[in-house]
Amino acid sequence: MNALSLYKFITDNGCEYHSTNDDDIILFVDNADLNEWKKLLGEGIMDESGIQCTMKYGYFCFMMKDICEYFGLELHEIFEKDN
């Protein structure tokens, strides 16, 4: 995954995201977009301990700092600072 493919996924699917107090971003992925999200991440990211997320009614919440670090991306490459 690269910054452009992640940005495209977020914008094409209308994913909501918000900054946290600890300089992370929480990304909300709709259940309907989960298969596409898994393809974007690829299988390798789940080899060790997997990805932590929170499952809510209708969507999943992912903390993006660790995911971006795994792929060598910077949060500011993808997410706007005012959100």
N, C-alpha and C positions, 0 to 999 in steps of 0.2 A: 504494500500500500504506500502511496505517496500523498503529499499534501493536497494535490489537485484532486485525486480520486476521493479522498475523504471529504473535502470541501464540496465536491459535486454530489456525493451521497447525501450530505446534510441539506444542501439547498434543493436538490431534486425531490427529496422526500419530505421537505418542510419540517425537519427535526428541530425541536426546541432545545435550547441549551442555556445554561446560566453559570456565572462565575460563583465560586465558593470563597469562603473567608481564607482558605489556605492556598490561594493561587492555583486552584484547579478548576476544571470545567466539568460540569455534569451534563451529559448528553442524554436526551430522552429519545429512544428508538421505539417506534410503534411496533406492536406485534406483527402487523402485516409486512413490515420491512425487515423482520429479523433474519430471514433466509438470505436476503441480499447483504445484510450487515455481516453475517457469518462468512459469506463468500469474500467480501472485501477484506476482512481480517485474515482470512486464510487459516489453515489448520495448525500451523506452526506456533502461533501465539498461545494455543491451549495445551501445548505439550507438557510444560512443567506443572504449574498448579492451576492453570486455567485463568479465566478472567472473572473478577468479582463484579457482581452487578446486583441491583435491587429490582425485583420483579414487582410491578404495580399492576393495577387493573388496566389492561389495554396497552401497556408499554413497559420497556425496560430502561433502567437508569445506569449509565456507565460513567465512571470517573475517567476522564480522558488523559490525565497527566501520564500515568503509567503506560497506557496504550500508545500515546505519541512517543514517549521515550523508547519504547520497544522498537518502533519503526524509524527512530532517528529524526522525529519531527518536533518542531517547536509549536506550542499551543497558539502563539500569536500568528503563526503562518495560516492558520485555519479559522480561528475564532476572533471576532471583533472584541476589542477591550471594553466597550461600553455595555456589554450584555451581562 
